[in-house]
Amino acid sequence: MSKKTSHSKNQRQHVIPLGKGWAVKEEKSSDLFIITTKQSEAIVVARKLAQNTSGELIVHRRDGRIRDIESYAKK
């Protein structure tokens, strides 16, 4: 599992398939925040990032289609 540390406010965090594993990618960025073998691990990390930035978590299926969206925007 590898990690990057930069992220900005109100961003969408995507959990995307990457080879045989999964990655967390901030929307509008080419950088991957984390790469792991389990989707569940990527979701935990992406959820924390989305919560900390008042953003959204978007989980993709293996085929790339969206499986789930969670919003953490402050009201």
PQR file with spaces between the fields and no chain letter, atoms N, CA, C, O and H, PARSE charges and radii, in Angstrom:
ATOM       1  N    MET     1       0.853   -1.155    0.000 -0.4000 1.5000
ATOM       2  CA   MET     1       0.000    0.000    0.000 -0.0000 2.0000
ATOM       3  C    MET     1       0.909    1.231    0.000  0.5500 1.7000
ATOM       4  O    MET     1       1.808    1.344    0.833 -0.5500 1.4000
ATOM       5  N    SER     2       0.669    2.153   -0.939 -0.4000 1.5000
ATOM       6  CA   SER     2       1.454    3.385   -0.969 -0.0000 2.0000
ATOM       7  C    SER     2       0.531    4.571   -0.785  0.5500 1.7000
ATOM       8  O    SER     2      -0.658    4.493   -1.097 -0.5500 1.4000
ATOM       9  H    SER     2      -0.061    2.061   -1.616  0.4000 1.0000
ATOM      10  N    LYS     3       1.081    5.689   -0.271 -0.4000 1.5000
ATOM      11  CA   LYS     3       0.268    6.835    0.103 -0.0000 2.0000
ATOM      12  C    LYS     3       0.857    8.142   -0.361  0.5500 1.7000
ATOM      13  O    LYS     3       2.077    8.311   -0.362 -0.5500 1.4000
ATOM      14  H    LYS     3       2.046    5.753   -0.017  0.4000 1.0000
ATOM      15  N    LYS     4       0.002    9.076   -0.758 -0.4000 1.5000
ATOM      16  CA   LYS     4       0.373   10.474   -1.005 -0.0000 2.0000
ATOM      17  C    LYS     4      -0.329   11.293    0.057  0.5500 1.7000
ATOM      18  O    LYS     4      -1.282   10.816    0.673 -0.5500 1.4000
ATOM      19  H    LYS     4      -0.988    8.939   -0.758  0.4000 1.0000
ATOM      20  N    THR     5       0.126   12.524    0.285 -0.4000 1.5000
ATOM      21  CA   THR     5      -0.450   13.273    1.388 -0.0000 2.0000
ATOM      22  C    THR     5      -1.146   14.571    1.016  0.5500 1.7000
ATOM      23  O    THR     5      -1.628   15.254    1.919 -0.5500 1.4000
ATOM      24  H    THR     5       0.900   12.911   -0.216  0.4000 1.0000
ATOM      25  N    SER     6      -1.233   14.956   -0.241 -0.4000 1.5000
ATOM      26  CA   SER     6      -1.877   16.224   -0.567 -0.0000 2.0000
ATOM      27  C    SER     6      -3.315   16.012   -1.015  0.5500 1.7000
ATOM      28  O    SER     6      -3.611   15.110   -1.799 -0.5500 1.4000
ATOM      29  H    SER     6      -0.841   14.401   -0.975  0.4000 1.0000
ATOM      30  N    HIS     7      -4.205   16.863   -0.503 -0.4000 1.5000
ATOM      31  CA   HIS     7      -5.591   16.884   -0.947 -0.0000 2.0000
ATOM      32  C    HIS     7      -6.178   18.236   -0.585  0.5500 1.7000
ATOM      33  O    HIS     7      -5.703   18.889    0.344 -0.5500 1.4000
ATOM      34  H    HIS     7      -3.964   17.596    0.134  0.4000 1.0000
ATOM      35  N    SER     8      -7.204   18.661   -1.306 -0.4000 1.5000
ATOM      36  CA   SER     8      -7.772   19.981   -1.089 -0.0000 2.0000
ATOM      37  C    SER     8      -9.211   19.875   -0.606  0.5500 1.7000
ATOM      38  O    SER     8      -9.784   18.786   -0.572 -0.5500 1.4000
ATOM      39  H    SER     8      -7.590   18.130   -2.060  0.4000 1.0000
ATOM      40  N    LYS     9      -9.788   21.000   -0.236 -0.4000 1.5000
ATOM      41  CA   LYS     9     -11.146   21.057    0.313 -0.0000 2.0000
ATOM      42  C    LYS     9     -12.209   20.802   -0.745  0.5500 1.7000
ATOM      43  O    LYS     9     -12.022   21.105   -1.923 -0.5500 1.4000
ATOM      44  H    LYS     9      -9.323   21.885   -0.263  0.4000 1.0000
ATOM      45  N    ASN    10     -13.334   20.236   -0.299 -0.4000 1.5000
ATOM      46  CA   ASN    10     -14.528   20.030   -1.123 -0.0000 2.0000
ATOM      47  C    ASN    10     -14.264   19.232   -2.395  0.5500 1.7000
ATOM      48  O    ASN    10     -14.826   19.538   -3.446 -0.5500 1.4000
ATOM      49  H    ASN    10     -13.486   19.990    0.658  0.4000 1.0000
ATOM      50  N    GLN    11     -13.443   18.247   -2.310 -0.4000 1.5000
ATOM      51  CA   GLN    11     -13.124   17.449   -3.480 -0.0000 2.0000
ATOM      52  C    GLN    11     -13.828   16.097   -3.422  0.5500 1.7000
ATOM      53  O    GLN    11     -14.227   15.618   -2.361 -0.5500 1.4000
ATOM      54  H    GLN    11     -12.986   17.999   -1.456  0.4000 1.0000
ATOM      55  N    ARG    12     -13.963   15.512   -4.591 -0.4000 1.5000
ATOM      56  CA   ARG    12     -14.504   14.168   -4.704 -0.0000 2.0000
ATOM      57  C    ARG    12     -13.352   13.176   -4.672  0.5500 1.7000
ATOM      58  O    ARG    12     -12.373   13.319   -5.404 -0.5500 1.4000
ATOM      59  H    ARG    12     -13.640   15.902   -5.453  0.4000 1.0000
ATOM      60  N    GLN    13     -13.480   12.170   -3.815 -0.4000 1.5000
ATOM      61  CA   GLN    13     -12.496   11.100   -3.716 -0.0000 2.0000
ATOM      62  C    GLN    13     -13.091    9.872   -4.391  0.5500 1.7000
ATOM      63  O    GLN    13     -14.161    9.400   -4.005 -0.5500 1.4000
ATOM      64  H    GLN    13     -14.276   12.053   -3.221  0.4000 1.0000
ATOM      65  N    HIS    14     -12.394    9.355   -5.401 -0.4000 1.5000
ATOM      66  CA   HIS    14     -12.876    8.200   -6.154 -0.0000 2.0000
ATOM      67  C    HIS    14     -12.105    6.948   -5.747  0.5500 1.7000
ATOM      68  O    HIS    14     -10.878    6.972   -5.646 -0.5500 1.4000
ATOM      69  H    HIS    14     -11.525    9.739   -5.714  0.4000 1.0000
ATOM      70  N    VAL    15     -12.825    5.865   -5.515 -0.4000 1.5000
ATOM      71  CA   VAL    15     -12.214    4.543   -5.337 -0.0000 2.0000
ATOM      72  C    VAL    15     -12.359    3.860   -6.691  0.5500 1.7000
ATOM      73  O    VAL    15     -13.468    3.568   -7.138 -0.5500 1.4000
ATOM      74  H    VAL    15     -13.821    5.846   -5.596  0.4000 1.0000
ATOM      75  N    ILE    16     -11.225    3.613   -7.334 -0.4000 1.5000
ATOM      76  CA   ILE    16     -11.230    3.102   -8.704 -0.0000 2.0000
ATOM      77  C    ILE    16     -10.435    1.796   -8.817  0.5500 1.7000
ATOM      78  O    ILE    16      -9.492    1.572   -8.059 -0.5500 1.4000
ATOM      79  H    ILE    16     -10.324    3.850   -6.970  0.4000 1.0000
ATOM      80  N    PRO    17     -10.821    0.938   -9.768 -0.5600 1.5000
ATOM      81  CA   PRO    17     -10.038   -0.273   -9.995  0.2800 2.0000
ATOM      82  C    PRO    17      -8.697    0.085  -10.628  0.5500 1.7000
ATOM      83  O    PRO    17      -8.606    0.990  -11.457 -0.5500 1.4000
ATOM      84  N    LEU    18      -7.671   -0.636  -10.224 -0.4000 1.5000
ATOM      85  CA   LEU    18      -6.329   -0.414  -10.770 -0.0000 2.0000
ATOM      86  C    LEU    18      -5.646   -1.772  -10.878  0.5500 1.7000
ATOM      87  O    LEU    18      -5.167   -2.314   -9.882 -0.5500 1.4000
ATOM      88  H    LEU    18      -7.745   -1.372   -9.550  0.4000 1.0000
ATOM      89  N    GLY    19      -5.605   -2.313  -12.079 -0.4000 1.5000
ATOM      90  CA   GLY    19      -5.051   -3.655  -12.263 -0.0000 2.0000
ATOM      91  C    GLY    19      -5.855   -4.654  -11.455  0.5500 1.7000
ATOM      92  O    GLY    19      -7.074   -4.741  -11.610 -0.5500 1.4000
ATOM      93  H    GLY    19      -5.994   -1.873  -12.888  0.4000 1.0000
ATOM      94  N    LYS    20      -5.191   -5.406  -10.597 -0.4000 1.5000
ATOM      95  CA   LYS    20      -5.888   -6.362   -9.727 -0.0000 2.0000
ATOM      96  C    LYS    20      -6.246   -5.734   -8.383  0.5500 1.7000
ATOM      97  O    LYS    20      -6.813   -6.401   -7.518 -0.5500 1.4000
ATOM      98  H    LYS    20      -4.201   -5.336  -10.471  0.4000 1.0000
ATOM      99  N    GLY    21      -5.917   -4.450   -8.206 -0.4000 1.5000
ATOM     100  CA   GLY    21      -6.159   -3.784   -6.938 -0.0000 2.0000
ATOM     101  C    GLY    21      -7.106   -2.607   -7.066  0.5500 1.7000
ATOM     102  O    GLY    21      -7.914   -2.531   -7.992 -0.5500 1.4000
ATOM     103  H    GLY    21      -5.456   -3.908   -8.909  0.4000 1.0000
ATOM     104  N    TRP    22      -6.989   -1.690   -6.112 -0.4000 1.5000
ATOM     105  CA   TRP    22      -7.855   -0.515   -6.026 -0.0000 2.0000
ATOM     106  C    TRP    22      -7.027    0.692   -5.650  0.5500 1.7000
ATOM     107  O    TRP    22      -6.000    0.571   -4.981 -0.5500 1.4000
ATOM     108  H    TRP    22      -6.333   -1.752   -5.360  0.4000 1.0000
ATOM     109  N    ALA    23      -7.477    1.863   -6.084 -0.4000 1.5000
ATOM     110  CA   ALA    23      -6.772    3.104   -5.779 -0.0000 2.0000
ATOM     111  C    ALA    23      -7.764    4.168   -5.350  0.5500 1.7000
ATOM     112  O    ALA    23      -8.946    4.116   -5.692 -0.5500 1.4000
ATOM     113  H    ALA    23      -8.311    1.962   -6.627  0.4000 1.0000
ATOM     114  N    VAL    24      -7.258    5.141   -4.590 -0.4000 1.5000
ATOM     115  CA   VAL    24      -8.031    6.333   -4.244 -0.0000 2.0000
ATOM     116  C    VAL    24      -7.441    7.478   -5.042  0.5500 1.7000
ATOM     117  O    VAL    24      -6.241    7.746   -4.980 -0.5500 1.4000
ATOM     118  H    VAL    24      -6.298    5.183   -4.312  0.4000 1.0000
ATOM     119  N    LYS    25      -8.299    8.147   -5.790 -0.4000 1.5000
ATOM     120  CA   LYS    25      -7.863    9.238   -6.658 -0.0000 2.0000
ATOM     121  C    LYS    25      -8.757   10.440   -6.417  0.5500 1.7000
ATOM     122  O    LYS    25      -9.983   10.332   -6.450 -0.5500 1.4000
ATOM     123  H    LYS    25      -9.273    7.929   -5.840  0.4000 1.0000
ATOM     124  N    GLU    26      -8.141   11.580   -6.175 -0.4000 1.5000
ATOM     125  CA   GLU    26      -8.901   12.811   -6.049 -0.0000 2.0000
ATOM     126  C    GLU    26      -9.296   13.292   -7.438  0.5500 1.7000
ATOM     127  O    GLU    26      -8.474   13.306   -8.354 -0.5500 1.4000
ATOM     128  H    GLU    26      -7.145   11.668   -6.148  0.4000 1.0000
ATOM     129  N    GLU    27     -10.562   13.688   -7.592 -0.4000 1.5000
ATOM     130  CA   GLU    27     -11.032   14.185   -8.877 -0.0000 2.0000
ATOM     131  C    GLU    27     -10.203   15.385   -9.313  0.5500 1.7000
ATOM     132  O    GLU    27      -9.811   16.203   -8.480 -0.5500 1.4000
ATOM     133  H    GLU    27     -11.230   13.676   -6.848  0.4000 1.0000
ATOM     134  N    LYS    28      -9.935   15.496  -10.591 -0.4000 1.5000
ATOM     135  CA   LYS    28      -9.147   16.567  -11.211 -0.0000 2.0000
ATOM     136  C    LYS    28      -7.662   16.479  -10.871  0.5500 1.7000
ATOM     137  O    LYS    28      -6.927   17.446  -11.072 -0.5500 1.4000
ATOM     138  H    LYS    28     -10.253   14.831  -11.267  0.4000 1.0000
ATOM     139  N    SER    29      -7.214   15.344  -10.364 -0.4000 1.5000
ATOM     140  CA   SER    29      -5.799   15.131  -10.080 -0.0000 2.0000
ATOM     141  C    SER    29      -5.353   13.858  -10.786  0.5500 1.7000
ATOM     142  O    SER    29      -6.114   12.896  -10.892 -0.5500 1.4000
ATOM     143  H    SER    29      -7.810   14.559  -10.201  0.4000 1.0000
ATOM     144  N    SER    30      -4.129   13.860  -11.261 -0.4000 1.5000
ATOM     145  CA   SER    30      -3.609   12.648  -11.893 -0.0000 2.0000
ATOM     146  C    SER    30      -2.910   11.746  -10.871  0.5500 1.7000
ATOM     147  O    SER    30      -2.547   10.611  -11.182 -0.5500 1.4000
ATOM     148  H    SER    30      -3.511   14.641  -11.174  0.4000 1.0000
ATOM     149  N    ASP    31      -2.726   12.258   -9.650 -0.4000 1.5000
ATOM     150  CA   ASP    31      -2.052   11.489   -8.607 -0.0000 2.0000
ATOM     151  C    ASP    31      -2.998   10.508   -7.926  0.5500 1.7000
ATOM     152  O    ASP    31      -4.183   10.789   -7.753 -0.5500 1.4000
ATOM     153  H    ASP    31      -3.021   13.179   -9.397  0.4000 1.0000
ATOM     154  N    LEU    32      -2.465    9.361   -7.546 -0.4000 1.5000
ATOM     155  CA   LEU    32      -3.212    8.385   -6.764 -0.0000 2.0000
ATOM     156  C    LEU    32      -2.805    8.555   -5.310  0.5500 1.7000
ATOM     157  O    LEU    32      -1.615    8.636   -5.006 -0.5500 1.4000
ATOM     158  H    LEU    32      -1.502    9.132   -7.686  0.4000 1.0000
ATOM     159  N    PHE    33      -3.781    8.609   -4.406 -0.4000 1.5000
ATOM     160  CA   PHE    33      -3.477    8.803   -2.990 -0.0000 2.0000
ATOM     161  C    PHE    33      -3.018    7.504   -2.346  0.5500 1.7000
ATOM     162  O    PHE    33      -2.064    7.499   -1.567 -0.5500 1.4000
ATOM     163  H    PHE    33      -4.748    8.543   -4.653  0.4000 1.0000
ATOM     164  N    ILE    34      -3.679    6.423   -2.661 -0.4000 1.5000
ATOM     165  CA   ILE    34      -3.343    5.132   -2.065 -0.0000 2.0000
ATOM     166  C    ILE    34      -3.633    4.024   -3.084  0.5500 1.7000
ATOM     167  O    ILE    34      -4.558    4.136   -3.889 -0.5500 1.4000
ATOM     168  H    ILE    34      -4.453    6.427   -3.293  0.4000 1.0000
ATOM     169  N    ILE    35      -2.846    2.976   -3.039 -0.4000 1.5000
ATOM     170  CA   ILE    35      -3.079    1.797   -3.872 -0.0000 2.0000
ATOM     171  C    ILE    35      -3.091    0.597   -2.936  0.5500 1.7000
ATOM     172  O    ILE    35      -2.176    0.431   -2.130 -0.5500 1.4000
ATOM     173  H    ILE    35      -2.095    2.886   -2.385  0.4000 1.0000
ATOM     174  N    THR    36      -4.124   -0.245   -3.037 -0.4000 1.5000
ATOM     175  CA   THR    36      -4.263   -1.397   -2.162 -0.0000 2.0000
ATOM     176  C    THR    36      -4.889   -2.562   -2.921  0.5500 1.7000
ATOM     177  O    THR    36      -5.424   -2.379   -4.014 -0.5500 1.4000
ATOM     178  H    THR    36      -4.868   -0.110   -3.692  0.4000 1.0000
ATOM     179  N    THR    37      -4.821   -3.741   -2.350 -0.4000 1.5000
ATOM     180  CA   THR    37      -5.397   -4.910   -3.010 -0.0000 2.0000
ATOM     181  C    THR    37      -6.884   -5.070   -2.696  0.5500 1.7000
ATOM     182  O    THR    37      -7.599   -5.754   -3.429 -0.5500 1.4000
ATOM     183  H    THR    37      -4.387   -3.890   -1.462  0.4000 1.0000
ATOM     184  N    LYS    38      -7.357   -4.447   -1.613 -0.4000 1.5000
ATOM     185  CA   LYS    38      -8.757   -4.598   -1.209 -0.0000 2.0000
ATOM     186  C    LYS    38      -9.542   -3.305   -1.396  0.5500 1.7000
ATOM     187  O    LYS    38      -9.103   -2.233   -0.980 -0.5500 1.4000
ATOM     188  H    LYS    38      -6.776   -3.892   -1.018  0.4000 1.0000
ATOM     189  N    GLN    39     -10.710   -3.422   -2.028 -0.4000 1.5000
ATOM     190  CA   GLN    39     -11.566   -2.256   -2.213 -0.0000 2.0000
ATOM     191  C    GLN    39     -11.985   -1.678   -0.859  0.5500 1.7000
ATOM     192  O    GLN    39     -12.065   -0.460   -0.706 -0.5500 1.4000
ATOM     193  H    GLN    39     -11.066   -4.293   -2.366  0.4000 1.0000
ATOM     194  N    SER    40     -12.248   -2.530    0.109 -0.4000 1.5000
ATOM     195  CA   SER    40     -12.694   -2.067    1.426 -0.0000 2.0000
ATOM     196  C    SER    40     -11.658   -1.169    2.090  0.5500 1.7000
ATOM     197  O    SER    40     -12.022   -0.197    2.752 -0.5500 1.4000
ATOM     198  H    SER    40     -12.182   -3.520   -0.014  0.4000 1.0000
ATOM     199  N    GLU    41     -10.378   -1.474    1.924 -0.4000 1.5000
ATOM     200  CA   GLU    41      -9.315   -0.628    2.490 -0.0000 2.0000
ATOM     201  C    GLU    41      -9.299    0.737    1.803  0.5500 1.7000
ATOM     202  O    GLU    41      -9.153    1.769    2.458 -0.5500 1.4000
ATOM     203  H    GLU    41     -10.083   -2.263    1.386  0.4000 1.0000
ATOM     204  N    ALA    42      -9.450    0.733    0.489 -0.4000 1.5000
ATOM     205  CA   ALA    42      -9.470    1.993   -0.262 -0.0000 2.0000
ATOM     206  C    ALA    42     -10.674    2.836    0.140  0.5500 1.7000
ATOM     207  O    ALA    42     -10.569    4.060    0.221 -0.5500 1.4000
ATOM     208  H    ALA    42      -9.569   -0.105   -0.043  0.4000 1.0000
ATOM     209  N    ILE    43     -11.808    2.203    0.390 -0.4000 1.5000
ATOM     210  CA   ILE    43     -13.012    2.927    0.795 -0.0000 2.0000
ATOM     211  C    ILE    43     -12.814    3.608    2.140  0.5500 1.7000
ATOM     212  O    ILE    43     -13.220    4.757    2.314 -0.5500 1.4000
ATOM     213  H    ILE    43     -11.893    1.209    0.323  0.4000 1.0000
ATOM     214  N    VAL    44     -12.199    2.924    3.087 -0.4000 1.5000
ATOM     215  CA   VAL    44     -11.955    3.510    4.414 -0.0000 2.0000
ATOM     216  C    VAL    44     -11.109    4.775    4.283  0.5500 1.7000
ATOM     217  O    VAL    44     -11.429    5.798    4.888 -0.5500 1.4000
ATOM     218  H    VAL    44     -11.868    1.991    2.945  0.4000 1.0000
ATOM     219  N    VAL    45     -10.050    4.713    3.510 -0.4000 1.5000
ATOM     220  CA   VAL    45      -9.162    5.868    3.319 -0.0000 2.0000
ATOM     221  C    VAL    45      -9.892    6.999    2.595  0.5500 1.7000
ATOM     222  O    VAL    45      -9.823    8.154    3.015 -0.5500 1.4000
ATOM     223  H    VAL    45      -9.790    3.882    3.018  0.4000 1.0000
ATOM     224  N    ALA    46     -10.593    6.664    1.507 -0.4000 1.5000
ATOM     225  CA   ALA    46     -11.306    7.675    0.727 -0.0000 2.0000
ATOM     226  C    ALA    46     -12.405    8.331    1.549  0.5500 1.7000
ATOM     227  O    ALA    46     -12.638    9.533    1.424 -0.5500 1.4000
ATOM     228  H    ALA    46     -10.649    5.726    1.166  0.4000 1.0000
ATOM     229  N    ARG    47     -13.079    7.558    2.383 -0.4000 1.5000
ATOM     230  CA   ARG    47     -14.141    8.104    3.236 -0.0000 2.0000
ATOM     231  C    ARG    47     -13.561    9.128    4.210  0.5500 1.7000
ATOM     232  O    ARG    47     -14.140   10.198    4.395 -0.5500 1.4000
ATOM     233  H    ARG    47     -12.890    6.581    2.484  0.4000 1.0000
ATOM     234  N    LYS    48     -12.432    8.813    4.829 -0.4000 1.5000
ATOM     235  CA   LYS    48     -11.795    9.756    5.760 -0.0000 2.0000
ATOM     236  C    LYS    48     -11.387   11.037    5.047  0.5500 1.7000
ATOM     237  O    LYS    48     -11.575   12.132    5.578 -0.5500 1.4000
ATOM     238  H    LYS    48     -11.961    7.944    4.678  0.4000 1.0000
ATOM     239  N    LEU    49     -10.830   10.907    3.848 -0.4000 1.5000
ATOM     240  CA   LEU    49     -10.452   12.090    3.068 -0.0000 2.0000
ATOM     241  C    LEU    49     -11.680   12.932    2.726  0.5500 1.7000
ATOM     242  O    LEU    49     -11.650   14.157    2.847 -0.5500 1.4000
ATOM     243  H    LEU    49     -10.677   10.018    3.417  0.4000 1.0000
ATOM     244  N    ALA    50     -12.754   12.279    2.300 -0.4000 1.5000
ATOM     245  CA   ALA    50     -13.981   12.993    1.944 -0.0000 2.0000
ATOM     246  C    ALA    50     -14.565   13.700    3.168  0.5500 1.7000
ATOM     247  O    ALA    50     -15.020   14.840    3.070 -0.5500 1.4000
ATOM     248  H    ALA    50     -12.779   11.284    2.202  0.4000 1.0000
ATOM     249  N    GLN    51     -14.553   13.031    4.307 -0.4000 1.5000
ATOM     250  CA   GLN    51     -15.062   13.647    5.534 -0.0000 2.0000
ATOM     251  C    GLN    51     -14.208   14.839    5.949  0.5500 1.7000
ATOM     252  O    GLN    51     -14.739   15.878    6.341 -0.5500 1.4000
ATOM     253  H    GLN    51     -14.184   12.105    4.386  0.4000 1.0000
ATOM     254  N    ASN    52     -12.901   14.695    5.864 -0.4000 1.5000
ATOM     255  CA   ASN    52     -11.981   15.767    6.282 -0.0000 2.0000
ATOM     256  C    ASN    52     -12.031   16.982    5.359  0.5500 1.7000
ATOM     257  O    ASN    52     -11.694   18.092    5.772 -0.5500 1.4000
ATOM     258  H    ASN    52     -12.470   13.851    5.546  0.4000 1.0000
ATOM     259  N    THR    53     -12.447   16.776    4.126 -0.4000 1.5000
ATOM     260  CA   THR    53     -12.478   17.888    3.170 -0.0000 2.0000
ATOM     261  C    THR    53     -13.897   18.347    2.857  0.5500 1.7000
ATOM     262  O    THR    53     -14.106   19.169    1.966 -0.5500 1.4000
ATOM     263  H    THR    53     -12.720   15.874    3.790  0.4000 1.0000
ATOM     264  N    SER    54     -14.877   17.811    3.598 -0.4000 1.5000
ATOM     265  CA   SER    54     -16.300   18.112    3.342 -0.0000 2.0000
ATOM     266  C    SER    54     -16.651   17.832    1.886  0.5500 1.7000
ATOM     267  O    SER    54     -17.381   18.592    1.250 -0.5500 1.4000
ATOM     268  H    SER    54     -14.707   17.143    4.323  0.4000 1.0000
ATOM     269  N    GLY    55     -16.123   16.739    1.376 -0.4000 1.5000
ATOM     270  CA   GLY    55     -16.314   16.394   -0.031 -0.0000 2.0000
ATOM     271  C    GLY    55     -17.229   15.211   -0.232  0.5500 1.7000
ATOM     272  O    GLY    55     -18.152   14.987    0.551 -0.5500 1.4000
ATOM     273  H    GLY    55     -15.530   16.122    1.893  0.4000 1.0000
ATOM     274  N    GLU    56     -16.974   14.455   -1.279 -0.4000 1.5000
ATOM     275  CA   GLU    56     -17.772   13.280   -1.614 -0.0000 2.0000
ATOM     276  C    GLU    56     -16.875   12.073   -1.833  0.5500 1.7000
ATOM     277  O    GLU    56     -15.730   12.192   -2.268 -0.5500 1.4000
ATOM     278  H    GLU    56     -16.225   14.637   -1.915  0.4000 1.0000
ATOM     279  N    LEU    57     -17.425   10.916   -1.521 -0.4000 1.5000
ATOM     280  CA   LEU    57     -16.792    9.635   -1.794 -0.0000 2.0000
ATOM     281  C    LEU    57     -17.570    8.985   -2.922  0.5500 1.7000
ATOM     282  O    LEU    57     -18.789    8.835   -2.835 -0.5500 1.4000
ATOM     283  H    LEU    57     -18.355   10.820   -1.168  0.4000 1.0000
ATOM     284  N    ILE    58     -16.874    8.602   -3.974 -0.4000 1.5000
ATOM     285  CA   ILE    58     -17.499    7.922   -5.107 -0.0000 2.0000
ATOM     286  C    ILE    58     -16.781    6.585   -5.298  0.5500 1.7000
ATOM     287  O    ILE    58     -15.590    6.535   -5.603 -0.5500 1.4000
ATOM     288  H    ILE    58     -15.884    8.724   -4.044  0.4000 1.0000
ATOM     289  N    VAL    59     -17.536    5.514   -5.112 -0.4000 1.5000
ATOM     290  CA   VAL    59     -16.980    4.165   -5.219 -0.0000 2.0000
ATOM     291  C    VAL    59     -17.383    3.578   -6.565  0.5500 1.7000
ATOM     292  O    VAL    59     -18.562    3.546   -6.916 -0.5500 1.4000
ATOM     293  H    VAL    59     -18.504    5.555   -4.864  0.4000 1.0000
ATOM     294  N    HIS    60     -16.387    3.116   -7.310 -0.4000 1.5000
ATOM     295  CA   HIS    60     -16.615    2.513   -8.622 -0.0000 2.0000
ATOM     296  C    HIS    60     -16.563    0.993   -8.526  0.5500 1.7000
ATOM     297  O    HIS    60     -15.901    0.432   -7.653 -0.5500 1.4000
ATOM     298  H    HIS    60     -15.429    3.142   -7.024  0.4000 1.0000
ATOM     299  N    ARG    61     -17.267    0.345   -9.432 -0.4000 1.5000
ATOM     300  CA   ARG    61     -17.200   -1.116   -9.564 -0.0000 2.0000
ATOM     301  C    ARG    61     -15.947   -1.487  -10.378  0.5500 1.7000
ATOM     302  O    ARG    61     -15.272   -0.617  -10.928 -0.5500 1.4000
ATOM     303  H    ARG    61     -17.805    0.800  -10.142  0.4000 1.0000
ATOM     304  N    ARG    62     -15.663   -2.739  -10.440 -0.4000 1.5000
ATOM     305  CA   ARG    62     -14.510   -3.224  -11.203 -0.0000 2.0000
ATOM     306  C    ARG    62     -14.605   -2.792  -12.669  0.5500 1.7000
ATOM     307  O    ARG    62     -13.579   -2.549  -13.303 -0.5500 1.4000
ATOM     308  H    ARG    62     -16.211   -3.446   -9.993  0.4000 1.0000
ATOM     309  N    ASP    63     -15.828   -2.694  -13.218 -0.4000 1.5000
ATOM     310  CA   ASP    63     -16.003   -2.293  -14.619 -0.0000 2.0000
ATOM     311  C    ASP    63     -15.983   -0.775  -14.800  0.5500 1.7000
ATOM     312  O    ASP    63     -16.145   -0.287  -15.918 -0.5500 1.4000
ATOM     313  H    ASP    63     -16.662   -2.892  -12.703  0.4000 1.0000
ATOM     314  N    GLY    64     -15.786   -0.024  -13.713 -0.4000 1.5000
ATOM     315  CA   GLY    64     -15.690    1.433  -13.790 -0.0000 2.0000
ATOM     316  C    GLY    64     -16.981    2.170  -13.505  0.5500 1.7000
ATOM     317  O    GLY    64     -16.960    3.376  -13.256 -0.5500 1.4000
ATOM     318  H    GLY    64     -15.654   -0.421  -12.804  0.4000 1.0000
ATOM     319  N    ARG    65     -18.123    1.461  -13.537 -0.4000 1.5000
ATOM     320  CA   ARG    65     -19.399    2.124  -13.240 -0.0000 2.0000
ATOM     321  C    ARG    65     -19.459    2.519  -11.771  0.5500 1.7000
ATOM     322  O    ARG    65     -18.810    1.899  -10.928 -0.5500 1.4000
ATOM     323  H    ARG    65     -18.141    0.482  -13.739  0.4000 1.0000
ATOM     324  N    ILE    66     -20.236    3.549  -11.467 -0.4000 1.5000
ATOM     325  CA   ILE    66     -20.365    4.012  -10.084 -0.0000 2.0000
ATOM     326  C    ILE    66     -21.255    3.058   -9.303  0.5500 1.7000
ATOM     327  O    ILE    66     -22.354    2.710   -9.735 -0.5500 1.4000
ATOM     328  H    ILE    66     -20.763    4.053  -12.151  0.4000 1.0000
ATOM     329  N    ARG    67     -20.759    2.646   -8.150 -0.4000 1.5000
ATOM     330  CA   ARG    67     -21.480    1.743   -7.255 -0.0000 2.0000
ATOM     331  C    ARG    67     -22.190    2.501   -6.145  0.5500 1.7000
ATOM     332  O    ARG    67     -23.304    2.149   -5.757 -0.5500 1.4000
ATOM     333  H    ARG    67     -19.867    2.928   -7.799  0.4000 1.0000
ATOM     334  N    ASP    68     -21.529    3.565   -5.626 -0.4000 1.5000
ATOM     335  CA   ASP    68     -22.075    4.281   -4.474 -0.0000 2.0000
ATOM     336  C    ASP    68     -21.479    5.683   -4.407  0.5500 1.7000
ATOM     337  O    ASP    68     -20.341    5.909   -4.817 -0.5500 1.4000
ATOM     338  H    ASP    68     -20.624    3.852   -5.941  0.4000 1.0000
ATOM     339  N    ILE    69     -22.275    6.625   -3.881 -0.4000 1.5000
ATOM     340  CA   ILE    69     -21.810    7.994   -3.646 -0.0000 2.0000
ATOM     341  C    ILE    69     -22.212    8.391   -2.238  0.5500 1.7000
ATOM     342  O    ILE    69     -23.364    8.218   -1.841 -0.5500 1.4000
ATOM     343  H    ILE    69     -23.200    6.441   -3.549  0.4000 1.0000
ATOM     344  N    GLU    70     -21.258    8.923   -1.484 -0.4000 1.5000
ATOM     345  CA   GLU    70     -21.531    9.444   -0.142 -0.0000 2.0000
ATOM     346  C    GLU    70     -21.074   10.895   -0.105  0.5500 1.7000
ATOM     347  O    GLU    70     -19.965   11.212   -0.535 -0.5500 1.4000
ATOM     348  H    GLU    70     -20.322    9.064   -1.807  0.4000 1.0000
ATOM     349  N    SER    71     -21.933   11.779    0.410 -0.4000 1.5000
ATOM     350  CA   SER    71     -21.593   13.193    0.483 -0.0000 2.0000
ATOM     351  C    SER    71     -21.338   13.608    1.929  0.5500 1.7000
ATOM     352  O    SER    71     -22.097   13.245    2.828 -0.5500 1.4000
ATOM     353  H    SER    71     -22.834   11.521    0.759  0.4000 1.0000
ATOM     354  N    TYR    72     -20.279   14.359    2.147 -0.4000 1.5000
ATOM     355  CA   TYR    72     -19.922   14.872    3.467 -0.0000 2.0000
ATOM     356  C    TYR    72     -19.855   16.388    3.471  0.5500 1.7000
ATOM     357  O    TYR    72     -19.173   16.985    4.304 -0.5500 1.4000
ATOM     358  H    TYR    72     -19.663   14.654    1.417  0.4000 1.0000
ATOM     359  N    ALA    73     -20.569   17.013    2.533 -0.4000 1.5000
ATOM     360  CA   ALA    73     -20.592   18.471    2.451 -0.0000 2.0000
ATOM     361  C    ALA    73     -21.235   19.038    3.706  0.5500 1.7000
ATOM     362  O    ALA    73     -22.255   18.535    4.175 -0.5500 1.4000
ATOM     363  H    ALA    73     -21.123   16.529    1.856  0.4000 1.0000
ATOM     364  N    LYS    74     -20.635   20.081    4.239 -0.4000 1.5000
ATOM     365  CA   LYS    74     -21.200   20.724    5.427 -0.0000 2.0000
ATOM     366  C    LYS    74     -22.407   21.530    5.034  0.5500 1.7000
ATOM     367  O    LYS    74     -22.412   22.201    4.002 -0.5500 1.4000
ATOM     368  H    LYS    74     -19.806   20.490    3.858  0.4000 1.0000
ATOM     369  N    LYS    75     -23.439   21.466    5.863 -0.4000 1.5000
ATOM     370  CA   LYS    75     -24.690   22.172    5.560 -0.0000 2.0000
ATOM     371  C    LYS    75     -24.770   23.480    6.296  0.5500 1.7000
ATOM     372  O    LYS    75     -25.754   24.206    6.160 -0.5500 1.4000
ATOM     373  H    LYS    75     -23.435   20.921    6.702  0.4000 1.0000
